[in-house]
Amino acid sequence: MPYISRDEAGRITGVSDRPEGGAGEEIASDHPELMRFLADEGLSSPSALRQLLAESDLKMVRLVDDLVDLLLDKGVITFTDLPQAAGEKYLQRQAARKRLQAVADLMVGEKDII
């Protein structure tokens, strides 16, 4: 069963799969109040939840890229500190980002000409 948190007015403000972070009230998964909250949040179907998770994953990947860049730039870690597989993936993403930026720069240049 899910656990919910509520605001001072008694409205559901969050849902969790365990009783933590203020979500301590257990509620039935099919409770109408929970269903309304999920619908209002755009989370009323498994596909909506998968879409939200996929969007979050993409943002987290970018965050990790930026974090690794920052750690390398500040000298906190060196590239050789990364496990080999992680280093290879990092280089592949960096190359892909550079290619994408080059294509984007060309397209902006073309619009400027027109």
C-alpha positions as CSV (number, residue, x, y, z in Angstrom):
1,M,0.0,0.0,0.0
2,P,1.2,3.5,-0.7
3,Y,1.9,6.1,2.0
4,I,0.8,9.7,1.7
5,S,1.6,13.1,3.2
6,R,-0.9,15.8,3.7
7,D,-0.9,19.6,4.1
8,E,-2.5,21.5,7.0
9,A,-5.9,21.4,5.2
10,G,-5.7,17.6,4.9
11,R,-5.1,17.5,1.1
12,I,-2.6,14.9,-0.2
13,T,0.7,16.5,-1.1
14,G,2.9,13.5,-1.8
15,V,2.9,9.7,-2.2
16,S,5.6,7.2,-1.3
17,D,6.1,3.5,-1.3
18,R,7.3,3.5,2.3
19,P,6.6,5.6,5.4
20,E,9.3,8.3,5.2
21,G,9.8,11.9,4.6
22,G,6.4,13.0,6.0
23,A,4.6,10.3,4.1
24,G,3.4,8.2,7.0
25,E,-0.3,7.7,6.4
26,E,-1.1,4.4,4.7
27,I,-3.9,4.5,2.1
28,A,-5.5,2.0,-0.2
29,S,-4.0,2.1,-3.7
30,D,-7.5,2.5,-5.2
31,H,-8.7,5.1,-2.7
32,P,-10.7,7.9,-4.6
33,E,-8.7,10.7,-2.9
34,L,-5.4,9.1,-4.0
35,M,-6.8,8.6,-7.5
36,R,-7.8,12.3,-7.7
37,F,-4.4,13.4,-6.5
38,L,-2.6,11.2,-9.1
39,A,-4.9,12.5,-11.9
40,D,-4.3,16.1,-10.8
41,E,-0.5,15.4,-10.9
42,G,-0.8,13.8,-14.4
43,L,0.2,10.4,-12.9
44,S,-3.1,8.5,-13.3
45,S,-1.8,5.8,-15.6
46,P,1.3,3.5,-15.8
47,S,2.2,5.1,-19.2
48,A,2.2,8.6,-17.6
49,L,4.4,7.4,-14.8
50,R,6.8,5.8,-17.2
51,Q,6.9,9.0,-19.2
52,L,7.6,11.0,-16.1
53,L,10.4,8.6,-15.1
54,A,11.9,8.6,-18.6
55,E,12.0,12.4,-18.5
56,S,13.6,12.3,-15.1
57,D,16.2,9.8,-16.3
58,L,17.2,12.1,-19.1
59,K,17.6,15.0,-16.7
60,M,19.7,12.9,-14.3
61,V,22.0,11.8,-17.2
62,R,22.7,15.4,-18.0
63,L,23.2,16.2,-14.4
64,V,25.7,13.4,-14.0
65,D,27.5,14.6,-17.2
66,D,27.8,18.1,-15.8
67,L,28.9,16.8,-12.4
68,V,31.7,14.6,-13.9
69,D,32.7,17.7,-16.0
70,L,32.9,19.8,-12.9
71,L,34.8,17.3,-10.9
72,L,37.3,16.8,-13.7
73,D,37.7,20.6,-14.3
74,K,38.3,21.2,-10.6
75,G,40.8,18.4,-10.4
76,V,38.8,16.5,-7.7
77,I,39.0,13.4,-9.9
78,T,41.0,12.5,-13.0
79,F,39.7,10.7,-16.0
80,T,41.7,7.7,-15.1
81,D,39.9,7.5,-11.7
82,L,36.7,6.5,-13.6
83,P,36.2,2.8,-14.2
84,Q,37.0,1.8,-17.8
85,A,33.4,1.3,-18.8
86,A,32.3,4.6,-17.3
87,G,35.2,6.4,-19.0
88,E,34.2,5.0,-22.3
89,K,30.6,5.9,-21.9
90,Y,31.6,9.4,-20.8
91,L,33.8,9.9,-23.9
92,Q,31.0,8.6,-26.1
93,R,28.5,11.1,-24.6
94,Q,31.0,13.9,-24.9
95,A,31.6,13.1,-28.6
96,A,27.9,12.9,-29.2
97,R,27.3,16.2,-27.5
98,K,30.0,17.9,-29.6
99,R,28.5,16.5,-32.8
100,L,25.1,17.7,-31.8
101,Q,26.4,21.2,-31.0
102,A,28.2,21.3,-34.3
103,V,25.0,20.5,-36.1
104,A,23.1,23.0,-34.1
105,D,25.7,25.7,-34.9
106,L,25.3,24.9,-38.6
107,M,21.6,25.2,-38.5
108,V,21.7,28.5,-36.6
109,G,24.2,29.7,-39.2
110,E,21.8,28.7,-42.0
111,K,18.9,30.6,-40.4
112,D,21.0,33.7,-40.1
113,I,21.8,33.6,-43.9
114,I,18.2,33.2,-44.9
